Amino acid sequence: MTGKYLNICAPLVGYNMVELSLHGLGFSTGEEKVYLALLKLGSSSTGRIAKEAGVSRSKLYEILEKLARKGLVSHFKRNNVSHYNAARPERILDYLRQREGQLQQQYLAFEKMLPFFDQIIGKKEVKKEAEVFEGTEGIKNVRETFLRTMKAGDVIYYFGNPASGHKHMLGYWDDFNKRRIKKKIWSWTIYNQDAKEFGERRKRLPYTKVRYLPKKGLTHAWVEIYGDTVAIAMKHETPMSIVINNKFVAESFRTYFDILWNVAVEKV
């Protein structure tokens, strides 16, 4: 094996590079090159990514967008320059789980490969305080990340949940809540009044509390609070989730939630 693949995966001594291929998991050649390059580089600008991955700049943006839709790449700006990050390889497990059925065998195969990806990352991973995930898969993967780490008795707080947030995702939300309840994690949600149908659907579930904003208003963004993390999500036009990992920001949004909860109503 020569060229960029050998350079990207040099730390994986003794591992068969054919077995490490991501093609069988639904990645194009360009997506595979860019994702592996980002794992090696950490936070990087497009110039470094294109050089490491061996792809043209004209193709790179298209590839990054596809990876972002899978929930596997996020971006942020530093000194007005866009930088990109690869999500941890465990995110691919979530992506494969949603495809289920015929992909179950691939899911198990990739799970065995995670230790080798950790060798690529090494000590380069740093905690990022703010990230942007694009597409509905990005919204889903943000929730999956926190569901994995939360334990019985923990509480997820939501406010401003609109009807638009449920379009084409009701099945996923039902599945997510089923797994949340199984782990005995609480959900406190303040819905917009246009989402009454979905609020009434949820309030019958265990480990679930529901209220409604007292006045009607059309909004498409909502806020989710998980411990010291805040996610601002929107599923209108370009779905996205902005994730902020900061204790003081989370405490501030919890204060906003408490204020809204006290003025919210149980029936509309």
C-alpha positions as CSV (number, residue, x, y, z in Angstrom):
1,M,0.0,0.0,0.0
2,T,1.6,3.3,-1.0
3,G,0.7,7.0,-1.2
4,K,-1.7,8.9,1.1
5,Y,-3.4,5.9,2.6
6,L,0.0,4.6,4.0
7,N,0.8,8.1,5.3
8,I,-2.5,8.5,7.0
9,C,-2.5,5.1,8.6
10,A,1.2,4.7,9.4
11,P,0.6,4.3,13.2
12,L,-1.5,1.1,12.5
13,V,1.5,-1.2,12.4
14,G,0.6,-4.8,11.5
15,Y,-3.0,-4.1,10.5
16,N,-4.3,-5.2,7.1
17,M,-5.1,-2.0,5.3
18,V,-7.7,-3.8,3.1
19,E,-9.7,-4.6,6.3
20,L,-9.5,-1.0,7.4
21,S,-11.2,0.2,4.2
22,L,-14.4,2.2,4.8
23,H,-15.8,1.6,1.3
24,G,-18.0,-1.3,2.6
25,L,-19.6,1.0,5.1
26,G,-21.0,3.3,2.4
27,F,-18.1,5.8,2.1
28,S,-16.9,7.1,-1.2
29,T,-13.2,7.1,-1.9
30,G,-13.1,10.8,-1.3
31,E,-15.1,10.6,1.9
32,E,-12.7,7.9,3.2
33,K,-9.6,9.9,2.4
34,V,-10.9,13.2,4.0
35,Y,-12.3,11.5,7.1
36,L,-9.0,9.6,7.8
37,A,-7.0,12.8,7.1
38,L,-9.1,14.7,9.6
39,L,-8.7,12.1,12.2
40,K,-4.9,12.4,11.8
41,L,-4.8,16.2,11.6
42,G,-7.4,17.2,14.2
43,S,-8.9,20.7,13.7
44,S,-7.7,21.8,10.3
45,S,-8.3,24.3,7.5
46,T,-9.3,23.2,4.0
47,G,-5.8,23.7,2.7
48,R,-4.2,21.2,5.1
49,I,-7.1,18.7,4.6
50,A,-6.8,18.8,0.8
51,K,-3.1,18.2,0.9
52,E,-3.2,15.4,3.5
53,A,-6.1,13.6,1.8
54,G,-4.8,14.1,-1.7
55,V,-8.1,15.6,-3.1
56,S,-8.7,18.8,-5.0
57,R,-10.0,21.9,-3.3
58,S,-12.9,22.0,-5.7
59,K,-14.0,18.5,-4.6
60,L,-13.2,19.0,-0.9
61,Y,-16.2,21.2,0.0
62,E,-18.6,18.7,-1.5
63,I,-17.0,15.8,0.4
64,L,-17.1,17.8,3.7
65,E,-20.7,18.6,3.2
66,K,-21.6,14.9,2.6
67,L,-19.6,13.9,5.8
68,A,-21.4,16.7,7.7
69,R,-24.8,15.3,6.6
70,K,-23.8,12.0,8.0
71,G,-23.0,13.7,11.3
72,L,-19.3,12.9,11.0
73,V,-17.8,16.3,10.4
74,S,-18.3,19.6,12.2
75,H,-16.9,23.0,11.6
76,F,-16.2,26.3,13.4
77,K,-14.4,29.6,12.6
78,R,-11.1,30.8,14.0
79,N,-9.9,34.2,12.9
80,N,-12.6,34.2,10.3
81,V,-11.2,31.0,8.7
82,S,-13.3,27.8,8.7
83,H,-11.8,24.8,10.5
84,Y,-13.1,21.3,10.4
85,N,-13.1,18.4,12.8
86,A,-13.8,14.7,12.4
87,A,-16.3,13.3,14.9
88,R,-15.0,10.4,16.9
89,P,-15.4,7.1,15.1
90,E,-18.1,6.0,17.5
91,R,-20.4,8.3,15.6
92,I,-20.2,6.0,12.7
93,L,-21.8,3.3,14.9
94,D,-24.8,5.5,15.4
95,Y,-25.1,6.2,11.6
96,L,-25.0,2.5,10.9
97,R,-27.5,1.6,13.6
98,Q,-30.1,3.9,12.0
99,R,-29.8,1.9,8.7
100,E,-30.2,-1.4,10.7
101,G,-31.3,-4.6,8.9
102,Q,-28.8,-5.3,6.2
103,L,-26.2,-3.1,7.8
104,Q,-26.1,-5.0,11.1
105,Q,-23.2,-7.1,10.0
106,Q,-21.2,-4.0,8.9
107,Y,-21.9,-2.4,12.3
108,L,-20.3,-5.2,14.2
109,A,-17.3,-5.2,11.8
110,F,-16.7,-1.5,12.3
111,E,-17.0,-1.8,16.1
112,K,-13.9,-4.0,16.1
113,M,-11.9,-1.4,14.2
114,L,-12.3,1.4,16.7
115,P,-9.1,0.7,18.6
116,F,-7.1,1.2,15.4
117,F,-8.8,4.5,14.8
118,D,-7.8,5.6,18.3
119,Q,-4.2,5.1,17.2
120,I,-4.7,7.6,14.4
121,I,-6.1,10.2,16.8
122,G,-3.4,9.6,19.4
123,K,-3.2,12.6,21.7
124,K,-4.3,15.2,19.2
125,E,-7.9,15.3,20.3
126,V,-8.8,18.4,22.3
127,K,-12.1,19.3,23.9
128,K,-13.9,21.8,21.7
129,E,-16.4,24.2,23.3
130,A,-18.5,24.9,20.3
131,E,-19.3,22.8,17.2
132,V,-21.8,22.9,14.3
133,F,-23.4,19.7,13.0
134,E,-25.4,19.9,9.8
135,G,-28.3,17.8,8.5
136,T,-30.9,15.7,10.3
137,E,-28.2,13.0,10.9
138,G,-26.2,15.6,12.8
139,I,-29.2,16.4,15.0
140,K,-29.6,12.7,15.7
141,N,-26.0,12.1,16.5
142,V,-25.8,14.9,19.0
143,R,-28.6,13.2,21.0
144,E,-27.0,9.8,20.6
145,T,-23.7,11.0,22.0
146,F,-25.3,12.3,25.1
147,L,-27.7,9.3,25.5
148,R,-24.6,7.0,25.7
149,T,-23.0,9.0,28.5
150,M,-26.1,9.8,30.7
151,K,-27.2,7.6,33.5
152,A,-30.3,6.8,35.5
153,G,-31.8,9.9,37.2
154,D,-30.2,12.4,34.9
155,V,-32.4,15.0,33.3
156,I,-32.5,16.4,29.7
157,Y,-34.1,19.8,29.5
158,Y,-35.8,21.1,26.2
159,F,-37.5,24.4,25.5
160,G,-39.0,26.0,22.4
161,N,-39.7,22.6,20.7
162,P,-41.7,23.4,17.5
163,A,-43.9,21.3,15.3
164,S,-41.3,21.6,12.5
165,G,-38.8,19.7,14.6
166,H,-40.9,16.6,14.2
167,K,-41.3,16.5,10.5
168,H,-40.0,13.2,9.0
169,M,-38.4,12.5,12.4
170,L,-41.3,11.2,14.6
171,G,-40.2,7.6,14.3
172,Y,-36.7,8.5,15.4
173,W,-38.0,10.6,18.4
174,D,-40.2,7.6,19.4
175,D,-37.2,5.3,19.3
176,F,-35.0,7.7,21.1
177,N,-37.5,8.2,24.0
178,K,-38.0,4.5,24.3
179,R,-34.2,4.0,24.8
180,R,-34.1,7.1,27.1
181,I,-36.9,5.7,29.3
182,K,-35.2,2.3,29.4
183,K,-32.1,4.0,31.0
184,K,-34.5,5.9,33.4
185,I,-33.4,9.3,32.1
186,W,-35.9,12.1,32.7
187,S,-37.1,14.5,30.0
188,W,-38.6,17.9,30.9
189,T,-39.9,19.6,27.7
190,I,-41.5,23.0,27.0
191,Y,-43.3,22.8,23.6
192,N,-44.5,25.6,21.4
193,Q,-48.2,25.6,21.2
194,D,-48.1,24.6,17.5
195,A,-46.5,21.3,18.7
196,K,-49.4,20.4,21.1
197,E,-50.0,17.2,19.1
198,F,-46.5,16.0,19.9
199,G,-46.5,17.2,23.5
200,E,-49.7,15.3,24.3
201,R,-48.1,12.2,22.7
202,R,-45.0,12.5,24.9
203,K,-46.7,13.5,28.3
204,R,-48.1,10.0,28.6
205,L,-44.6,8.4,28.8
206,P,-42.8,7.6,32.1
207,Y,-39.9,9.8,33.1
208,T,-41.4,12.6,31.1
209,K,-42.8,16.1,32.0
210,V,-44.4,18.4,29.5
211,R,-45.5,22.0,29.5
212,Y,-46.3,24.6,26.8
213,L,-45.3,28.1,26.2
214,P,-48.3,30.3,27.1
215,K,-48.4,32.4,23.9
216,K,-48.5,31.3,20.3
217,G,-45.6,32.1,18.1
218,L,-43.8,30.6,15.1
219,T,-40.2,29.4,15.9
220,H,-38.1,26.7,14.4
221,A,-35.1,26.6,16.8
222,W,-35.2,24.8,20.1
223,V,-32.7,24.3,23.0
224,E,-31.5,21.1,24.6
225,I,-29.5,21.0,27.8
226,Y,-27.5,17.9,28.8
227,G,-25.5,18.4,32.0
228,D,-22.8,21.0,31.1
229,T,-23.7,21.0,27.4
230,V,-26.2,23.0,25.4
231,A,-27.4,22.1,21.9
232,I,-29.3,24.7,19.8
233,A,-31.1,22.8,17.1
234,M,-33.1,23.7,14.1
235,K,-34.8,21.5,11.4
236,H,-36.1,24.2,9.0
237,E,-34.5,24.6,5.6
238,T,-31.0,23.6,6.6
239,P,-31.2,21.4,9.6
240,M,-28.3,21.9,12.1
241,S,-27.3,21.6,15.7
242,I,-24.9,24.0,17.4
243,V,-23.3,22.3,20.4
244,I,-21.7,24.3,23.3
245,N,-19.7,22.5,25.9
246,N,-19.4,25.0,28.7
247,K,-20.6,24.7,32.3
248,F,-21.5,28.4,32.7
249,V,-23.4,28.6,29.4
250,A,-25.3,25.5,30.4
251,E,-26.1,27.0,33.9
252,S,-27.4,30.2,32.2
253,F,-29.7,28.2,29.8
254,R,-30.9,26.2,32.8
255,T,-31.9,29.5,34.4
256,Y,-33.8,30.4,31.2
257,F,-35.5,27.0,31.3
258,D,-36.5,27.4,35.0
259,I,-38.1,30.9,34.2
260,L,-40.0,29.5,31.2
261,W,-41.1,26.4,33.1
262,N,-42.7,28.6,35.8
263,V,-44.7,30.5,33.3
264,A,-45.5,27.6,31.0
265,V,-48.9,25.9,31.2
266,E,-49.8,22.2,31.4
267,K,-52.7,22.4,29.0
268,V,-53.5,24.6,25.9
